Amino acid sequence: MRALVTGGCGFIGSHVVRALLTRGWEVTNLDALTYAANPLNLSGVEAQTGYTFVEGDICDTPLVRALVRGADVVLNFAAETHVDRSLLKPASFVHADVQGVVSLLDALRGEPGAAFFHMSTDEVFGALEPPLEADEDQPFAPTSPYSASKAAAELQVRAYSHSYGMPATVIRACNIYGPNQHVEKFIPLFITRAIAGEPLPLYGDGRQQREWLYIDDFVSALLAAIALPRVDCVRAIHAGSGERVTNLDVATSICSLTARPVSLIRPVDDRPGHDRRYALDSSRMRGLGWRPMVPLLSGLARTVSWYQEHPEIWSRALSGQGFEGYFEEQYRTRLAGADTL
Ligand code: TYD
């Protein structure tokens, strides 16, 4: 089987590339190598048979069209994904997350053999009051420039699939974490700063809830979705763990796993428009026999160990990638005025 994976040097994409190669797939990885990509996430993979790397942008439709030819599946992980960055630069999210998807869909129109799998997010539903859980038919109500871009992309996938009879699957996941994740995201930011003994900027009251899924569990969900019989329409499927915890609880666990005092946690000014709670109903995925195998505390322990043991991989994101300037803009003033918990 042949896969075109976009964004294969990023967090989720890199795990998917490895999983497919291990299962004997031929994999072409199309990655624009933006700040969010880290080629070291794939170290050792370059030499494997069946692996091809192409540097390029999903917005380059002729390039994508050439790469799609002969692929059985196209898996789209190329995206701008960080909500805080979307608040600073919304237009770049429309470019990568909407324009990029339309470009992929255009390239796929002439290739009926290739099934499209598009990575989406629970954030397209906006914040849900407890005990609400979003099933696959929940109406969209995105609130951030990031989630609005992802919702817009999904609408384009639906429209193309409906209009041209293209097989497409949208996988909406809850928050995913684990090795290789960029240090700008909550869990890796807190782990790497806790390791360094630096203050941990917790937004608002820290009582926001997120549902957390370990990366290996996401990969097994994706493989289950790929194995489904092909349909000539769009299909959505949710991959969530059901483990919903407050950010404060996650931060406290990270302090304990890194043997740091909770006084490192600093409540700072909240993210504008911060969604309070996300929750997915993943019964459709569970109906396929899929179960998450890694509970949050074990996944966090594994993730902490990985960041402790692999600074040569994740620290690449700190040097020469503009992270310092981003951190300065995002956190410096907030942290300067923050007290301990
Ligand atoms: P994040 O990893 O950015 O994912 P998302 O916003 O897409 O869910 O953030 C996860 C949660 O952690 C979210 O509620 C915001 C919060 N958070 C902080 O409290 N401090 C931080 O420095 C970051 C990056 C996030």
Boltz pocket constraint, residues with backbone or C-beta under 6 A from the ligand:
constraints:
  - pocket:
      binder: B
      contacts: [[A, 81], [A, 82], [A, 83], [A, 84], [A, 175], [A, 184], [A, 185], [A, 186], [A, 187], [A, 189], [A, 201], [A, 202], [A, 203], [A, 204], [A, 208], [A, 209], [A, 210], [A, 247], [A, 271], [A, 275]]
      max_distance: 6.0
